[in-house]
Amino acid sequence: MADLSINLAGIKSPNPFWVASGPPSNTAYQAHRAFDAGWGGVVWKTIGDPIVNVSSRYSAMNVGGIRMVGFNNIELISDRSPETNFREIAEVKKRWPNHAVIASLMVDTRERWHEFVRRSADSGADGIELNFGCPHGMCERGMGSAVGQQPAVTEKIVSWVMEVATIPVIVKLTPNITDVTYAARAAKKAGGNAISLINTINSITQVNLDNLVPEPYVAGLSSHGGYCGPAVKPIALNMVQSCAADPDVQLPISGIGGIANWRDAAEFIALGSTSVQVCTAIMHYGFRIVEDMTEGLNDYLDSKGFTNIAQLRGLAAPTLKKWETLDLRYKRVARINYDKCIGCNLCYIACEDGAHQCIDLIDPNGYSLGPGRVPGKPIPKVREDDCVGCNLCSLVCPVDDCITMTPIETGEPKMSWSDYQAKMARGEMQPIPAHP
């Protein structure tokens, strides 16, 4: 089995799976349960001046019968005293010396940052995470995303922290920003040891159409909240890759956002993450999900011939390039496996109404079709000459591997958009004809 142990900026843990700062990391009791289940680290629920939270606090977006595809949270930082939190961090670290315990902090003044950074180290925490991402409640008070959205302020506060820090400092970045790399560069410039991203996204998940108040409901009112869960994973992956590939960042990354299984974790690691943090999936399914995550990641690394997790880290990051560098002459077409086709014709409808009209309905005679088809009902057939390889048909098809995107050899040399423009400027080629 591959070695899953990691070292993020000096913070060691037996595997990359950390409980993210949030409701599942609020108490020593939960940290003990998490480590007993197999988690490698816990990022404590953010410590600051105690907050009185509201009721209710959560809402969700459900899609196609799948619950909590997106999750909205208006709960703020810990409502327990700093004394209680730091005492329990010390208790957890004493019992689990080989696991990572990170104190998440959010205060306001330089003096308070110095105080809480020192108290974190005194408690035995392995590292500190600076919460510059909370998009609700705290930002209105000049903290959370109010810091993370302003690189100059990020740099200033990280520099305050680094004046007294004796343990590694992770800067948690907000996604509620035009370009996350500016904040990441600020963290690097100020001396931060690592970054974590993404925090939650400003959101409203739903409006109750009976009382016309968005959820969660608080005495006839609501508030915008932090969006997380599986729906935010694509945004998180994009931002992680952006930071991993930026030559002016070059900091270890703890990836966060929609991670619910080993495949999600592997994708984050392949794009540059060292550790991965999980919150919403734990709130949905409990701490024991880490067992499948650990086993699945181990099996995947073994199948690739990797002996340790570091060999996967960042392998996919260099494959993300600007659109202008992509090969305009590369061609893929959709091909249908009729042994699996059930004749639902969703691919035809999607292509005809939503894409490029290159699928016809034909007589099914002469084709061996999969189970579930309607006898005599027309079936789809791709006109490969007209197919632009957009992938839509394969995405809407309800049968796995029924429609595959197949590369076609064109015999043409590679040509990027930049190459095309240069050749056109020199008069070396005619314009590529538009698709009819």
C-alpha positions as CSV (number, residue, x, y, z in Angstrom):
1,M,0.0,0.0,0.0
2,A,1.2,3.5,-0.8
3,D,2.4,5.8,1.9
4,L,-0.4,8.3,2.6
5,S,1.4,10.4,5.2
6,I,2.0,14.1,4.4
7,N,3.9,17.1,5.5
8,L,2.3,20.4,4.8
9,A,4.7,23.3,5.6
10,G,6.0,21.3,8.6
11,I,2.6,20.0,9.7
12,K,2.6,16.2,9.6
13,S,-0.3,13.9,9.6
14,P,-0.7,10.1,8.8
15,N,-2.9,10.8,5.8
16,P,-4.1,13.9,3.8
17,F,-7.7,13.8,5.1
18,W,-8.4,16.7,7.5
19,V,-11.7,17.7,9.1
20,A,-12.2,21.3,7.9
21,S,-12.9,24.2,10.3
22,G,-16.7,24.2,10.9
23,P,-19.4,22.4,12.9
24,P,-17.7,19.0,12.8
25,S,-14.6,20.4,14.5
26,N,-16.2,22.4,17.3
27,T,-15.2,20.3,20.3
28,A,-12.6,17.9,21.7
29,Y,-15.3,15.2,21.7
30,Q,-15.7,15.5,17.9
31,A,-11.9,15.6,17.4
32,H,-11.5,12.4,19.3
33,R,-14.3,10.8,17.2
34,A,-12.7,12.0,14.0
35,F,-9.2,10.7,14.8
36,D,-10.7,7.4,16.0
37,A,-12.5,7.0,12.7
38,G,-9.2,7.6,10.8
39,W,-8.9,11.3,9.9
40,G,-5.4,12.6,9.7
41,G,-6.0,16.1,11.0
42,V,-8.6,18.5,12.4
43,V,-8.8,22.2,11.8
44,W,-10.6,23.5,14.8
45,K,-13.8,25.6,14.4
46,T,-12.6,29.2,14.2
47,I,-11.7,30.7,17.6
48,G,-12.3,34.4,18.3
49,D,-14.5,36.5,20.6
50,P,-17.4,34.2,21.3
51,I,-20.4,34.7,19.0
52,V,-24.1,34.2,19.8
53,N,-25.4,32.3,16.8
54,V,-28.9,32.4,15.4
55,S,-31.6,29.7,14.9
56,S,-32.0,28.3,12.3
57,R,-28.6,28.2,10.5
58,Y,-28.6,25.9,7.5
59,S,-30.3,25.4,4.2
60,A,-29.6,23.3,1.1
61,M,-30.2,22.9,-2.6
62,N,-31.5,19.5,-3.7
63,V,-31.3,18.4,-7.3
64,G,-33.0,15.5,-9.0
65,G,-33.8,13.7,-5.7
66,I,-30.2,14.1,-4.5
67,R,-30.1,15.9,-1.2
68,M,-27.6,18.6,-0.2
69,V,-25.9,19.0,-3.5
70,G,-25.3,22.5,-2.3
71,F,-25.3,23.6,1.4
72,N,-25.8,27.1,2.8
73,N,-24.5,28.0,6.3
74,I,-25.1,31.3,8.2
75,E,-23.5,29.9,11.4
76,L,-20.5,32.0,12.5
77,I,-17.3,31.2,14.4
78,S,-17.2,29.3,17.7
79,D,-19.7,30.3,20.3
80,R,-17.5,28.8,23.0
81,S,-14.8,30.8,24.9
82,P,-11.2,30.9,23.7
83,E,-10.2,29.4,27.1
84,T,-12.4,26.4,26.5
85,N,-11.2,25.9,22.9
86,F,-7.5,26.2,23.7
87,R,-7.8,23.9,26.7
88,E,-9.5,21.2,24.5
89,I,-6.9,21.6,21.8
90,A,-4.3,20.8,24.4
91,E,-6.3,17.8,25.5
92,V,-6.7,16.4,22.0
93,K,-3.1,17.0,21.0
94,K,-1.9,15.1,24.2
95,R,-4.1,12.1,23.3
96,W,-3.3,12.1,19.6
97,P,0.4,13.3,19.3
98,N,0.9,12.0,15.7
99,H,-2.2,13.6,14.2
100,A,-2.5,17.2,13.0
101,V,-4.4,19.7,15.1
102,I,-4.7,23.2,13.6
103,A,-6.2,26.2,15.4
104,S,-8.3,28.4,13.1
105,L,-8.3,32.0,14.2
106,M,-10.3,35.2,13.5
107,V,-9.8,38.4,15.5
108,D,-9.4,42.1,14.6
109,T,-6.4,44.1,16.0
110,R,-2.7,43.4,15.8
111,E,-2.6,42.9,19.6
112,R,-5.4,40.3,19.5
113,W,-3.7,38.5,16.6
114,H,-0.5,38.3,18.6
115,E,-2.4,37.1,21.7
116,F,-4.3,34.3,19.9
117,V,-1.3,33.2,17.8
118,R,0.7,32.7,21.0
119,R,-2.1,31.0,22.8
120,S,-2.4,28.6,19.8
121,A,1.2,27.6,20.1
122,D,1.0,27.3,23.9
123,S,-1.9,24.9,23.5
124,G,0.2,22.5,21.5
125,A,-1.4,23.1,18.1
126,D,0.6,22.0,15.2
127,G,-0.3,25.0,13.1
128,I,-2.6,28.0,12.7
129,E,-5.2,28.7,10.0
130,L,-6.1,32.3,9.5
131,N,-9.8,32.5,8.5
132,F,-9.9,35.2,5.8
133,G,-12.8,33.7,4.1
134,C,-16.1,33.7,6.1
135,P,-18.5,35.5,3.8
136,H,-21.3,36.4,6.3
137,G,-21.7,37.9,9.6
138,M,-18.0,38.4,10.4
139,C,-17.2,40.3,7.2
140,E,-19.7,43.0,8.2
141,R,-17.4,43.5,11.2
142,G,-14.3,43.9,9.2
143,M,-13.1,40.3,9.5
144,G,-13.4,37.1,7.4
145,S,-13.8,37.8,3.7
146,A,-13.5,41.5,4.3
147,V,-9.8,40.8,4.9
148,G,-9.5,38.1,2.1
149,Q,-11.0,40.3,-0.6
150,Q,-8.3,42.9,-0.1
151,P,-4.8,41.6,-0.8
152,A,-3.2,44.6,0.9
153,V,-5.1,43.9,4.1
154,T,-4.4,40.2,3.8
155,E,-0.7,41.0,3.5
156,K,-0.8,43.3,6.5
157,I,-2.5,40.9,8.9
158,V,-0.4,37.9,7.8
159,S,2.7,40.0,8.5
160,W,1.3,40.8,12.0
161,V,0.8,37.1,12.6
162,M,4.3,36.2,11.3
163,E,5.8,38.6,13.8
164,V,5.1,36.2,16.7
165,A,4.3,32.9,15.0
166,T,6.4,29.9,16.1
167,I,4.3,27.2,14.3
168,P,3.3,27.0,10.6
169,V,0.7,29.5,9.4
170,I,-1.9,28.6,6.8
171,V,-3.8,31.5,5.2
172,K,-7.4,30.5,4.3
173,L,-8.5,32.3,1.2
174,T,-12.0,33.5,0.1
175,P,-13.5,32.5,-3.3
176,N,-15.5,35.7,-3.2
177,I,-12.9,37.6,-5.2
178,T,-12.2,38.2,-8.9
179,D,-8.7,36.5,-8.9
180,V,-7.7,34.4,-5.9
181,T,-4.1,34.4,-6.9
182,Y,-3.8,38.1,-5.8
183,A,-4.7,37.1,-2.2
184,A,-2.4,34.0,-2.4
185,R,0.5,36.2,-3.6
186,A,-0.2,38.6,-0.7
187,A,0.0,35.7,1.8
188,K,3.3,34.6,0.3
189,K,4.7,38.1,0.3
190,A,3.9,38.5,4.0
191,G,5.6,35.2,4.9
192,G,2.7,32.8,5.2
193,N,3.8,29.2,5.2
194,A,0.8,27.7,3.3
195,I,-2.6,28.5,1.9
196,S,-6.0,26.7,2.1
197,L,-8.9,27.2,-0.2
198,I,-11.7,27.6,-0.8
199,N,-13.8,29.0,1.9
200,T,-17.5,29.2,1.3
201,I,-19.2,31.2,-1.5
202,N,-21.8,33.9,-0.8
203,S,-25.2,32.5,-1.6
204,I,-28.9,32.2,-1.2
205,T,-29.9,28.6,-1.8
206,Q,-33.7,28.9,-1.9
207,V,-36.8,31.1,-1.3
208,N,-39.7,29.6,0.7
209,L,-42.6,30.3,-1.7
210,D,-45.2,30.0,1.1
211,N,-43.8,32.7,3.3
212,L,-41.5,34.4,0.7
213,V,-38.6,34.4,3.0
214,P,-35.3,32.8,1.9
215,E,-34.0,29.8,4.0
216,P,-32.7,29.5,6.6
217,Y,-35.6,31.3,8.4
218,V,-34.9,33.5,11.4
219,A,-38.0,35.2,12.8
220,G,-39.4,36.3,9.4
221,L,-36.0,37.2,8.0
222,S,-32.9,35.5,6.5
223,S,-29.3,36.4,5.5
224,H,-26.9,35.5,2.8
225,G,-24.7,32.6,3.8
226,G,-21.7,30.5,2.9
227,Y,-22.2,28.0,0.1
228,C,-20.4,24.7,0.2
229,G,-20.9,21.0,-0.6
230,P,-20.5,19.1,-3.9
231,A,-21.8,22.0,-6.0
232,V,-18.7,24.1,-5.3
233,K,-16.1,21.5,-6.2
234,P,-15.5,22.8,-9.8
235,I,-14.9,26.3,-8.5
236,A,-12.5,25.1,-5.8
237,L,-10.5,22.9,-8.3
238,N,-10.1,25.9,-10.6
239,M,-8.8,28.1,-7.8
240,V,-6.5,25.5,-6.4
241,Q,-5.0,24.9,-9.8
242,S,-4.6,28.7,-10.3
243,C,-2.6,29.0,-7.1
244,A,-0.6,25.9,-7.7
245,A,0.4,27.0,-11.2
246,D,1.2,30.6,-10.3
247,P,5.0,31.1,-10.1
248,D,4.5,34.0,-7.6
249,V,2.6,31.8,-5.1
250,Q,4.5,28.5,-4.8
251,L,3.1,27.7,-1.4
252,P,1.8,24.3,-0.1
253,I,-1.9,24.0,-0.5
254,S,-4.7,22.5,1.6
255,G,-7.6,22.0,-0.7
256,I,-11.2,22.5,0.4
257,G,-14.5,22.5,-1.4
258,G,-17.0,19.7,-2.1
259,I,-14.7,16.8,-1.3
260,A,-16.9,13.8,-0.4
261,N,-14.9,10.7,-1.6
262,W,-11.5,9.5,-2.6
263,R,-11.9,10.6,-6.2
264,D,-12.6,14.2,-5.2
265,A,-9.5,14.1,-3.0
266,A,-7.3,12.6,-5.7
267,E,-8.4,15.4,-8.1
268,F,-7.5,18.1,-5.6
269,I,-4.1,16.4,-5.0
270,A,-3.4,16.0,-8.7
271,L,-4.0,19.8,-9.1
272,G,-1.6,20.7,-6.3
273,S,-3.1,20.1,-2.9
274,T,-1.0,18.4,-0.1
275,S,-3.9,17.9,2.3
276,V,-7.7,18.0,1.7
277,Q,-10.3,19.3,4.1
278,V,-13.8,18.0,4.4
279,C,-16.8,19.5,6.2
280,T,-20.2,19.2,4.5
281,A,-19.8,15.5,3.6
282,I,-19.1,14.8,7.3
283,M,-22.2,16.8,8.3
284,H,-24.2,14.7,5.8
285,Y,-22.7,11.2,6.3
286,G,-20.6,11.3,9.5
287,F,-16.9,10.7,10.3
288,R,-16.7,7.1,9.1
289,I,-16.7,8.2,5.4
290,V,-12.9,8.6,5.8
291,E,-12.5,4.8,5.8
292,D,-13.7,4.5,2.2
293,M,-11.7,7.6,1.3
294,T,-8.5,6.2,2.7
295,E,-9.0,2.8,1.1
296,G,-10.0,4.2,-2.2
297,L,-7.1,6.6,-2.4
298,N,-4.7,3.8,-1.5
299,D,-6.1,1.5,-4.2
300,Y,-5.8,4.3,-6.8
301,L,-2.2,5.1,-5.9
302,D,-1.4,1.3,-6.1
303,S,-3.1,1.0,-9.5
304,K,-0.9,3.9,-10.8
305,G,2.3,2.4,-9.4
306,F,2.8,5.2,-6.9
307,T,4.5,4.4,-3.6
308,N,3.6,7.6,-1.9
309,I,1.0,10.3,-2.2
310,A,3.5,13.0,-3.1
311,Q,4.0,11.4,-6.4
312,L,0.5,12.3,-7.4
313,R,0.7,15.9,-6.2
314,G,0.4,18.5,-8.9
315,L,0.6,16.1,-11.9
316,A,-2.5,17.6,-13.5
317,A,-1.8,21.2,-12.8
318,P,0.5,21.8,-15.9
319,T,-2.1,20.5,-18.3
320,L,-4.4,23.5,-17.7
321,K,-3.5,26.2,-20.2
322,K,-5.0,29.3,-21.7
323,W,-7.6,28.6,-24.4
324,E,-5.4,30.2,-27.0
325,T,-2.9,27.3,-26.7
326,L,-5.3,24.5,-27.4
327,D,-5.1,22.5,-30.7
328,L,-7.8,23.8,-33.1
329,R,-7.3,20.7,-35.3
330,Y,-7.8,18.1,-32.7
331,K,-11.0,16.2,-33.3
332,R,-13.2,13.9,-31.3
333,V,-16.6,12.5,-32.3
334,A,-19.4,10.8,-30.4
335,R,-19.9,7.1,-31.0
336,I,-22.9,5.1,-29.7
337,N,-22.5,1.5,-28.4
338,Y,-25.9,0.1,-29.5
339,D,-25.4,-3.0,-27.3
340,K,-26.0,-0.5,-24.4
341,C,-28.4,1.9,-26.0
342,I,-31.9,1.9,-24.5
343,G,-33.5,4.1,-27.1
344,C,-34.3,7.0,-24.8
345,N,-33.1,9.5,-27.4
346,L,-32.0,12.0,-24.8
347,C,-28.9,12.5,-26.9
348,Y,-30.9,13.3,-29.9
349,I,-33.0,15.9,-28.1
350,A,-30.0,17.5,-26.4
351,C,-28.1,17.7,-29.7
352,E,-31.1,18.9,-31.8
353,D,-32.2,21.6,-29.4
354,G,-29.2,22.5,-27.3
355,A,-26.1,21.8,-29.5
356,H,-25.1,21.2,-33.1
357,Q,-27.9,19.1,-34.8
358,C,-25.6,16.2,-35.8
359,I,-27.7,13.3,-34.5
360,D,-30.4,11.7,-36.7
361,L,-33.1,9.3,-35.7
362,I,-33.0,6.1,-37.8
363,D,-34.9,2.9,-38.2
364,P,-33.6,0.4,-35.5
365,N,-33.7,-2.6,-37.8
366,G,-30.3,-4.2,-38.2
367,Y,-29.1,-2.9,-34.8
368,S,-28.7,-5.0,-31.7
369,L,-29.9,-2.8,-29.0
370,G,-29.5,-2.8,-25.2
371,P,-32.3,-3.8,-22.7
372,G,-35.1,-1.3,-22.1
373,R,-35.5,-0.1,-25.6
374,V,-39.0,0.3,-27.2
375,P,-39.3,-2.0,-30.2
376,G,-39.7,-0.2,-33.4
377,K,-38.9,3.2,-31.9
378,P,-36.3,5.2,-33.9
379,I,-32.8,5.3,-32.5
380,P,-30.0,7.9,-32.6
381,K,-27.1,7.9,-35.1
382,V,-24.3,10.4,-35.1
383,R,-23.2,12.1,-38.3
384,E,-19.5,12.0,-37.6
385,D,-18.6,14.5,-40.4
386,D,-20.8,17.1,-38.7
387,C,-20.0,16.2,-35.1
388,V,-18.0,19.0,-33.3
389,G,-17.1,16.8,-30.3
390,C,-18.9,19.0,-27.8
391,N,-19.5,16.0,-25.4
392,L,-23.1,17.0,-24.6
393,C,-24.7,13.8,-25.8
394,S,-22.3,11.7,-23.7
395,L,-23.1,13.8,-20.7
396,V,-26.9,13.5,-20.9
397,C,-26.9,9.8,-21.7
398,P,-28.2,7.8,-18.7
399,V,-26.2,4.7,-19.5
400,D,-22.5,4.6,-18.6
401,D,-20.1,4.1,-21.5
402,C,-23.0,4.0,-24.0
403,I,-21.7,7.1,-25.8
404,T,-17.9,7.6,-25.9
405,M,-15.9,10.5,-27.3
406,T,-13.4,9.0,-29.8
407,P,-10.4,10.8,-31.2
408,I,-10.2,11.0,-35.0
409,E,-6.9,11.3,-36.9
410,T,-7.2,14.4,-39.1
411,G,-3.7,14.2,-40.7
412,E,-3.4,18.0,-40.0
413,P,-0.5,19.4,-37.9
414,K,-1.4,20.9,-34.5
415,M,-2.4,24.6,-34.6
416,S,-3.3,26.9,-31.7
417,W,-5.3,30.0,-31.9
418,S,-2.1,32.0,-31.6
419,D,-0.6,30.0,-34.5
420,Y,-3.7,30.6,-36.6
421,Q,-3.7,34.4,-36.0
422,A,0.0,34.5,-36.9
423,K,-0.4,32.5,-40.1
424,M,-3.4,34.7,-41.1
425,A,-1.4,37.8,-40.5
426,R,1.4,36.5,-42.8
427,G,-1.1,35.4,-45.5
428,E,0.0,31.8,-45.2
429,M,-3.6,30.3,-44.9
430,Q,-7.2,31.0,-45.6
431,P,-9.7,31.4,-42.7
432,I,-10.9,28.2,-41.2
433,P,-14.5,27.8,-42.4
434,A,-17.2,28.1,-39.8
435,H,-19.2,25.0,-39.0
436,P,-22.2,24.9,-41.3
